[in-house]
Amino acid sequence: MKYSVPVLKSSLLLGAFTLTLPVSAQTTENEVAIERITVVGEFRAKGLQDVPASVSVLSADDIRSRQAEHLEEALAMTPNLNLASGGSRANYIQIRGIGERSQFVDPINPSVGLVIDGINYSGLGQAATLFDIGQVEVFRGPQSTRFGADAMAGMVYLSSHELTDYADGQLELNHANYNSYGAGVAFGGALNNSFRLRGSLYRYESDGFVENTYLGRSDTNGQDELTFRLNGEWQMAPDLNMLLSYHRFDIDNRYDAFSLDLDRTTLSDMPGQDTLDSHAVRSQLNYTGLDTAELQFSLSVLTAEQIYSFDEDWAYQGIEPGWEYSAFDAYDRERDDTTAELRLLSSTPVQLAGIATDWVAGVYVRQSDMQLSRTYTSYDYADETYQDALFSSDYETENWAAYGELIQQWTPLLRATYGLRVQGYDNQYRDSRAIVANPSDTTWGGRASLQYTLDDNQQVYASLARGFKQGGVNGEALGRADDEGLGEASEFLESVATFAPELLINSELGYRLHVPEHSLNANVTLFHSWRDDMQVNAYVLRDQQFVSYLDNASSGRNYGLEIELDYLPTDRLRVFSALGVMQTELRNFQPEGGELISGREQAHAPNYQLHAGIEYQLAAPLQLRVEMDARDGFYFSNTHDQRSSSYQLLHARLNYFVGDWVLSLWGRNLTDEDYATRGFYFGNDPRDGYSAKNYVQYGEPRRVGFTARYQF
């Protein structure tokens, strides 16, 4: 049975969890208890125990324990979450098997959103750097009431270090192999009785993990990242305050990852880039002077420029005379977003049908303009033909939404939550190939849940949610239908001119245990998701011509289990684990030139993921943390049968505490496991006549480093 390995792992974890419960009585009064976790990404900040959904929260300590510079290095600690690279970072997130894996010509509508300090960065994964981030929240399942179409499969919410009334901050310096350096400073406090401020600045550089043997360089896939964040709170009057945020990201990474020799060496003569240059500002006014409600109004503006380019042939002139070609592909995107939101939240419950009810009501407007300039140059040495193709597009989107949520306390032990969001979009697409389209629609999503309190420490919940994702137009497919060399595929490309919206129905059963006196947290979730008109990324391939498009399968199904455990059996030992078990199914998808696909697992959806570890206080100044990540193999694509291998990664960190300093020796992937984060199947090597094979991008190899951190 396919479920045998995951079920065995989950059974072992449940058994271990059961065995620990009696031992919890041995804890002492001097033990430091696990703190109650607060979730800030909801409409209201609330305790994790009060959220009727599957949510994982990573604290600043969790992030530092992995020496995570970027979100890609931290998310393995959460269950049923996978990542896809294809760039300098693994910027594409899949939650429960749902999410994009790449972007080329056409604009994408993210299935998994990214929000940082209330600013929508969905589709801009490079911005998820982690220095001075106070908390990362991963919401699994549709979050349509709160976030709309960008969160059909879930949302990742990052919040900066909290503002304080007292002066505090941190200084961090680190060095690791592969010529990696990081330095950052953060400082905050109260400027006066009415204004608090915190700013952080961080710079990270690394050569990356690829050696370009043709150019004799080890930095062609390197990273150069600068992050600046500034957050403030202004108490303008006793009942009026303003939250302010400014972000600056200057990500100047290089891109040269895929190897014709299927290893970590490349032969590219024209390495590419993977950059982000962005500014964003947000303000939020909070007015509490109303009798029964609080008024919130937020406005954010984001501007970003991305350059994504690569050596398409991954080789150099002369590698195989008579067979070779040379090509370079460059995508320059500019994005301008303006978002406004007006929200009312009850400050005291009202009586609705005799039931105490808290409520939220709001309206949302977002305008976005995404401009693409693509330059594609190629030269076929055999035919002595040169091609220089320029392409541009402009995608203007207008989104509006109205939403509401009711939280009713039916009995002292039973709470019901209902949320609904109606969202419309009106988009304008036009490009240099004279393709014009106006996809528009109105749809809805929401959530209904029941939450029952078993006792002071235990809750169970059941929820049903509906998520949605916009449809659109395949501009690249339409524009290239008449290209030379694609003639036999032109009719098919014209047939996939548009793709339909996708709907997701998700049900969950959850159990939470929080026993502060015994320092124990446990969360268990069963989920089942049904995908209607499932959007599937596919492509047409003719020789070295590659045309991507989105199409709809009839449906898809995703279901599984998530378990998280955090426990301090003694004042010196902490144990923690997170397990995700999942089955997925793709139904009735017809790729170009291939057989009907039905009943197969979905891409980037491993059957199991496991994170587990311990922290142990060796002596007064020394602390050791050892942890491991395990992941099942998964399909790289929905249109071919190439799979990754399963893998296990071992990490460790030794901390030495001296005064306000923490000195750390750390390592990730200590066994130097090779594992893939992206895969393509086609022919690209002229030395073997362009025979098709599975080309992969590898995750990071063994990393070892030293970090000095000063907290004041």
N, C-alpha and C positions, 0 to 999 in steps of 0.2 A: 504493500500500500504506500502511496506517496506520502501519507501523513505519518509514517512510522517514526522517522527521525525527529520531526518537530514535536510529535506527541510525547515521545520519550523524554525529550529535553524539558517540555513543559511539566510532565509528571514529576521529574526529578526536582525541578524548582519548586513546585507546589509541595512536594514532600519535605524539602528543606525548610520551606516557609512554615509548614505545620509543626516541624520539630522545634523551631525556634520559639514558638509561642510560650511554652512552659518555662523556658529558660529566662524569659524577660523578667520574671519575678526576682531574679538575682541582681538587678541593677541597684545601684547605690544612690544615696541622696546627693552625693557630690558629682554625679554624672551630668554632663552637659547634654540636655535633651535636644532632639531634632526639632527645629523651629517650625511653627505653622507656616505653610507656604501661601503667599498671596499672589493671585493672578491679576495682572493689570490690563491685559488685552481685552477683557470683556467691557461691556458698557460701563459697569462699575467695578472698581477694584474689589475683589472678594477672595475669601479663602478657597484653596483648591478643593476642600471638602464640599463647598457650596456650588461648584460648577458641574452641571449635569451633562458632562461630555468628557471624552478622552483627551486629557491634556498632560503633557510632560513639561516640567520646569527645570531648567538648568541654571544654577546660581553662578555668581562670579567665582566662587571657589571651585565649582565643577569645571568651569572654563579654564581656570588657571591650572587645575590638576592635569590637564592635557597639553598645557602650553599651546592652546589653540589661538593662532593668529587670525583665523578666519572660520566662518561657520562650518565649512566642509570638514574641519578637524574636530568638531564637537558633536555633530548630529548623530554619530554612530552610538551615542549613549542613550538614544531614544528608540523605542520599538517601532517596527514597521515603517521605517523611513530609509529611503535609498537616494543616492546622488548620481548624477551623470556629469562627466566633464566634457571633453571636446574643446577645451580652452585651457588657459593657464590655471584656472581653478575649477572645481566641480560646482558650477553655479546653478545647475538645474536640479530641482528637488521633486522626488516622488513620495507621496504619502499613501500608504496602503496600496501601492502599485499604480497610482494615478499621478501623472505629471509629465511635463514636457522633458525632452532629452537634448534638444538642440534648437537653434534658430539660424536660418540662412537668409533667404530673400524676403519671404513673407512675414508680416507682423504676426505675433502670436498672442493668444489670450491665455494667461497663465492659469493652470489648474490649482497651483499652490502659490499663495501670495506671500509677500515679504513686506513687513512694516517695521520701520525703525523710528522710535520716538514719535509715533503717530503719523509719520510720512510714508506714503505708499511707494515702495521701491520694487514692486513686483516686476520681474523681468530684468532687474539690475542686480544680479547676485554678487557681482564684485564688491558691492557696497557693504557686504555683511562681515566687515572686520570687527574684532571683538575686544580690543583694548578698552577698558573702563566701561564695558557693558555690564550692567548690574544683574540682568536676568534675560534668559532666552526662553520663550514659551512656544511650544509646539502644539497647536490645536489640530487634532485628527478628525476627519469627517467634515461634512459641509458646514461652513460658518456663514451662510448666506445672509442671515438676519443682520449680523454684525458687519460683515465685510463685502457682501455682494458677490459678483461674478468672479472676482479674483481669488476666491477661496472655496471653489467647488469641492476640492479634495481636502482642503485644510489651509492653515495659516501659520507662518512662523513670525513671531512678534518679538522684536528686540527692544529693550528699554535701557537707557543709559543709567549709570550709577545715580542713586537717589540724591536729591538736594538736601543739604543739612543746614542747620542754624549755626553750626560751629565750623571752624576752619579744619579741613582735612584734605587729604590727597594721597597720591602715590607716585613713586618714581620706579621705573623698571628698565633694566638693561639685560639683554640676553644675547647669547652666541651659540650657534649650532653648526654641525657639519654642513657641507655643501655651501660653504662661505655665506652663512646666514647670520644676519645681525638684526636686532630690534632695539629700539629705544623709545621710551614714552614717558610723559608726565601728565598728571591730572591734578587739578586743584579746585577746591570750591569752598563755599561758606556764605555767610550773610554779609552783604556790603553795608547794610544799615537795617533798621527795624522793618523795612518794607520790601527789601529786595535780596533774593538769594541767587547765587550763580555758581556754575561749575563748568569748567572747560577741560578738554583733553586733547593732546597732540601725540601722535604715534607714527613712527617711521619703521618700515620693515623692508629688508633687502635680502634676496637669496639668489644664488645662481640657478636654482632648480635642480632637477634630478635627471637631466638628459645631457649626453655628450654628443655634440655634432662633430663627427670624425672627419667630415669633408672640410669644414671650416677650421677645425682644430680649436673649437670653443666649447666651454661647459656652461655657458650662460644664455643660450638661445631659447631656453624655456624658463627663464628666470623671472623673479618678482621684484617689483619696486613700488611700494604702496605707502601712501601718505594719507592719514586720516585726522581730521580736526572736527571736534564736536563741541558745541557750546549750548548749554541749557540754563534757563533762568526762570524765576517766578517773581512776579511783581504784585505785591498786595496793594492795589490801588485805592481801596476803601475797605471798610470792615466786611462788606458783603460782595466785593468785586476783586477778582484777581486775574492775572494773565500769565499763561505759560508760554515761554518762548524757546525756540530751538533753531539752531543753524548748523548745517552739516556741510563739510567740504571733503570730497574724496578726489584724490589724484592718484589713480591706479595706472601705472605705466609698465604693465607686464608684457613679457614676450611670449610667443607661441610657436613651439617647434616640438611636437610631442609624438607624432606617429612615425614608426620606423619600418622601412622596407625589410629589415632583417629581424623584425618581430622581437626586439629587445629595447634597451634604453639608449641605443645609439641611433643617431639620425644622419642623413646624407643630404639634407636640404641645402641648396645654395642661396635661397632667399627666405630666411626665417620670417615669421609673421609677428603680429602684435595682438594683444588682448587688453584694451585700455578702457578706462572710465574717467572722465573729467566732469565732475558734477558739483553743483551748488543747490542747496535746498534750505528753505526757511519756513517755519510754521509758527503760528500764534493761536492761542486758544483762550478765549474769555470765559470765565466762570462767574455767574451771578447767582447768589444765594439769597437775595432779598425778597423773593416771592414767598407767599405763605406756605405753600405745599409742594413747591417744585424748585429745582435748580435748572438754570438756563446755561447751555454751553454753545459757543459759536467758535468754530475753528476754520482757519484759512491757511493753506499751504501752497507753495510754489516750488517747483523743481525744474531745473534745467540740467541736461546731461548730454555729453557727447561720448560715443563709443566707437572705437576702431577695432575691428576683428578681421584679421588677415592671416593668410597662410600660403605656404608653398604647396600647391595642389599635387604636384608630381612627387614630392618628398625626395627629390633627387637632384642631380647636377648634369650639366651638359657633358656628354662623353661617357656616361655610365653604361650605355649599350647602344653604340652607333647603329643607325638604321632602324631602330625600334622606338627610340625614346621620343618624348615630347617634354615641353616645359610650360608650366602654367602657374600663375599667381592670382589669387582671389582676395579682394579687399572690400570690406563692408564698413562704411562710415555712416553711423546713425546719429541723428540729433533728436532729442526728445524734450518737449516742453509740456509740463503738467501744471494745471491749476485745479485745486480741490477746495470746495467749501462745504461745510456741514453745520446744520443747526439742530440742536438736540435739547429736549426737555426730559428731565428725570425727576420722578417723585422724590421729595425729601422726607415725607411721612406717608405711610400706607393710607390708601383710601378704601372705603367699603364699597365693594362691587358685588351685588347679589348677596350681601351679608358676609362677604369674605374679605379679609384684609389683603389688599392688593398693592404691590409696587408696580410702577409702569415706566416705560421709556417710549418716546415718540420723536421721530426726527426726519429730516429731509437732507438729501445729499446731491451734489452736482460736481461733476468732474469733466474738464475739457483737456484733451491731450492731442498733441500734434507730433507725429513721428515721421521724420524725413530720412530717407535712405539714399545714399550715393554708392553704387557698386561699380568697381573697376575690375574687369576680368581680362587678363592678357594671357595669350597662349601661343606657342610656336611648335609646329610639328616638323621635326628635323627630317623625317622620311619624305614628306610631301613638300617641304619647304614652304609651308603656308603659315601665315601670321594672322592672329585674330586679336583685336583690341576692342572689347565690348564695354560700353558705358551704359549704365542703367540707373534710373532714379525713380523714386516713388514718394508719395506723400499720403499719410494715413491720418486723417483727422477724426477723432472720436469724441462724441458727446454722450455722457452717461448721467442719468438722473435716477433717483430712488427715493421712495418714501417707506419708512419702516416703523414698526412698533413692537413692544414686548411687554407682556404681563407676567408678573410673578405673584402667584396666589398661595397663601398659607391656608390650605384647606382644613388642616387640623394641626395641633402642635407638632406632629411628627411627619405630616405629609405636605409636600410643596409641589405645585404645578407651575410650569413655565411654558408660555406660548409666544412665539415670535414669528413675524411675517415681514417680508421685504418684497416690494414690487419695484422692479428695475427696468428701465428702458434704455435703449441705445440707438443712436443714429450716427452711422459712420460714413465717411466719404473717403474712397480710395481712388487714386489716379496715379498713373506711372508713365514713363517715357515711351512705352510701347502702345500708348493710346488705350490702355485698359482703364475703364471707369466703372466703379461699382458703388452701390449705396446700401450695404447691409444694415438693416434696422429691424428691431423687434422689441416687444415688451414681454417680460416673463416674471416669474415669482419664485421665491424660495422661503424657507422658514424652518422652524423647529418646534416640536412639542415634547415635553418631558415631564415625568413624575419622579420625585425624589423622596425617599422614605428614610427617616432616621431610626435606626435600630436601637441605638443608645448613644451616649455622649461621644463615643469613639467610632461608630460605624454607620455608614450610609449605603443605601443601594439606590440605583436609578435606572430608568428605562427611557429611551428617547427615540424619536422618529424625526428625521430631517430631510429636507429637499434642497439640493443644490443645483446650480445651473451654470452653463458656460456659453458664451456667445458663439453664433455661427459666423461665417465669413466667406471671403473670396480667395481662391488660389491664383493670385496674380502671376506668379512665376509660371505655373502650368499653362495659363492662357497665353502669356506673352511668348513662350518658347515653343508653342505647338507647331509653328511653321519653321523651326530652326532646321538647318541642314543636318542630316544624320539622325533626325528624330521623326522622319516622315511617317513611318509605320505606326508610331505612337501618337501622332497628332490627334487622331479622332478620340483616343482615350483621354488625352490631356484636356481636350475641350469638354469631355463629358464630366470631368471633375472640376468644373469652373467654380463651383461653390460647395460648401459643406454646411450641414445643419447644426443647430445648437445641440448640446448634450445635456441631458438631465441625469441627476444622481439621487437615488433614494437610499438613505442610510438608516439602519436601525441599530441600537446599542443596548446592551445590558451591562451595568457596571456595579462594582463593589469597591468601597473605600474604607480603609482602616487607618485611624490616626490616634496613637496612644502616646501622648507626650511624656507621661510619667515613666514609660518604658522605652522611650526613644524609638518608636516604630511607626513607619509609614508603609502602607501597601495599597496598591491599586490593581484591580482586575477588570478587564473589559472584553466582552464578546461583541463582535460587530458583523453586520451583513450589509453589503452595498450592491445595488442594482443600477447598472449604467444603461440608459436608453439612448440610442443613436450615438454610441460611443465614438468619439473622435480618435482617429488613428493616423499617425504620421507614416507616410510611405514615400516611395520614390520610383522614378523611371530611370533606368540606367542603360545607356547605349555607348559601348566602348568606354571612353572616359568622360562622357557627357552625363551629368547627374542633375535630375530635376525632381525636387521634393514637392509634396503636396499633402493636404489633409483630406481625409475621406471619413465616412461614417460606417462602422460596423453596425449590425442590427442591435447588438446589446453586449454587455459584459457583466461579469459577476465577480465580486471580491468579498471574501469573508475570512474571519480568523479570530485570534485571541491576542491580548496584550496584558502583560503582567509586569509590574514594577514594585520593587521592594527596597526599603532603606531602613537599616536597623543597627542600633548600637547596643550589643549585648553587654559590654563593659565600658568603663570610661576611657579605655585605651584602644578599643577595637570597633570599627564600623564595617559592615558588610552591605553590599548593594548589588542589585541586578535588575536588568530589564530584558524581557523576552517578547518577541513578536513572532507569531505563527500565522501563516496566511496561505490561502488558496485563491487563485484567480482563474478566470476563464474568458476567452475572447470568442465571440459567436458571430459567424457569418460575415466574414470580411473577404472581399475579392480584390487582391492586389493585381496590378497590371502584369499580364503575361504569366500569372501563377495560378495555382490551384486555390479553390475556396478554403479559407482557414476558419475552422470552427472547433471549439472544445480545447484549444491550446492555451497554455498559460500566457498571461500578458507580459510585455517587455518590462524589464527592470523591476520585477516583482518577486524577490526571493521568497521561498517557502518559510524560511525561518531566519531570524536575526537574534543574537544574544549578546548582551553586554553584562559583565559581572566583574566584581573586584572587591578588594579590602583596603582599608586604611588602618595602620597600626602605629601607635605611639611607642617607638622603641625605647626611648629614654626621654627625659625632660625636654631636651632641645631637638630630638630627632623624630621625624615622622616618615613612614614608608607607605607608599600607595602602589599597589599592583593591580592591574586590570587587563581584561581581554575582550576583544570583539570577535564574534564568529558570524559568518553569513553564508547562506546557501548560494549555489550557483543560480543564474537567471539568464533569460534570453536578452540579447542586446537589442533586438528589434522585433516588431510584430510581423515583419515581412520576410525574415529568413530564420533559420534554425540554429544559428551559432549561439553558444552559451558561454558565460563566464564559469570559472571553476569556483567551488566553495573555498573559503579560506578562514584562517584564524590569525588574529594579530595580538601580540603581547606588548603591553606598555607598563612603564614603571616610573616612579618619581620619589626621590629622597629629599626631604626638606630639613633644613637646619635653621632653627629659630634663635636669633640673637638680638635682643632688644627689639627695635622696630624693624629689623631686617629679617627677610627670609631668603636664604641661599639654597638653591635647588639644583640638583643633578637630575636630568630626566631623559627618558628615551621612549620613542614610539616605534612600533613595528620592530621590536628588538630581535626577532628571528629572521628579519629581512625577507619577509614573504612577498612574492610577486602576485599582485592581484589587479584586476582590470576594472576601470571605472567608465569605460566607453568602448564600443566595438562597432566596426563596419565590415561588411563582407562584399568585396569586389576585387577586381584585378587592377593593380597599379604598379607592378614591378616589371620593367621591360626585360630584365635579365631572364625571366621565365615565361616570356610571351604573354604577359598580363593575365596569368591564370588567377582565378578568384581564390582568395584566402581571407581568413579572419584577422583583420588588423585591429589592435587594441591600444588604448592608452592606459598606462599603469598608474596606480596610486603611489603615494610616496614610499620609498624604501626605508631602511633603518635610519632613524633620526636620533641623534644624541646631542645634548646641549647643556648649557649652564645658564641659570637665570638668577639675577640679584634684584630683589624687590624691597623697596623702602616705603613703609606706610606711615603717614604722619597726620 
